[in-house]
Amino acid sequence: MGPEDVSILFNAYSACRTRLYALGCSVRVLRDFREVVPTLEACGKDVTPFFQTRFFDFNGHNGFCHVAFAGEEPVSFYCSQLFDTGGMNYLEYHRLQLSRIYGDAYKVDHSWVCPPMEEIQGKVIYSGDALNVSGFGSAKVSLERLALIARMNLYLGLATWKDAAVCVGLARADRIRKSLGDVYGAFHRYPYATRWVNPPADRKQDDMFLFNWPSDVLYLAKIDAHGTGLTLEELD
């Protein structure tokens, strides 16, 4: 990731922030997940284990969350953190994460493989815990607001962690069928990310694996930087 690429990312970030202001919202980047988690929970979100401080050690440099505010009210969230798979591929690393979080009572079927997970290794930007708080703007405005902070997360993540190999996420299939894959800015979407032998209550068998290579994020950034990003009409 060279200086010109970083410049494109920040130009796109600035363009998204300007459009967010035009929707009547300000935005803050929160890096203390001891603040992020209770704020999300106060807005009615069951925070996934991947952003819970009891499972992951956040130090102010390995994670952040964009929060859009209408006045002083938080109305949209999108969070990211950095993983390093080391010598493992992401499939192996993700299985270890699930084992640590859920324990032996909830096992995954190791015979099932989501192919792109095997191709990924190294530093991985994981994004999730997206939330639109109901009652703030129309459905169209809410979706555009969420799309803007999702892309701001992508741009800031890649500009901050320049040697990241990929940006990933998990999402329920029913949400992706409602066009939220586009809202999240996910270029690549693979169904059936994990097959559970015995799924825990907060997981489903049809979770989808979403990912962008850095080149995908840069392509999206060029679109936003030139003022041709997602519009309300395209979210209709």
Buried (B, 14 or more C-beta within 10 A) or exposed (E): BEEEBBEBBBBBBBBBBEBBEEBBBEBEEBBBBEEBBEBBEEBEBEBBBBBBBEEBEBEEEBBBBBBBBBEEEBBBBBBBBBBBBEEBBBBBBBBEBBEEBBEEEBBBEEEEEBEBBEEBBBBBBBBBBBBBBEEBBEEBBBBBBBBBBBBBBBBBBBBBBBEBBBBBBBBBBEBBEEEBBBBBBBBBBEEEBBBBEEBBEEBEEBBBBBBBBBEBBBEBBBBBBEEEBBEEEEBE
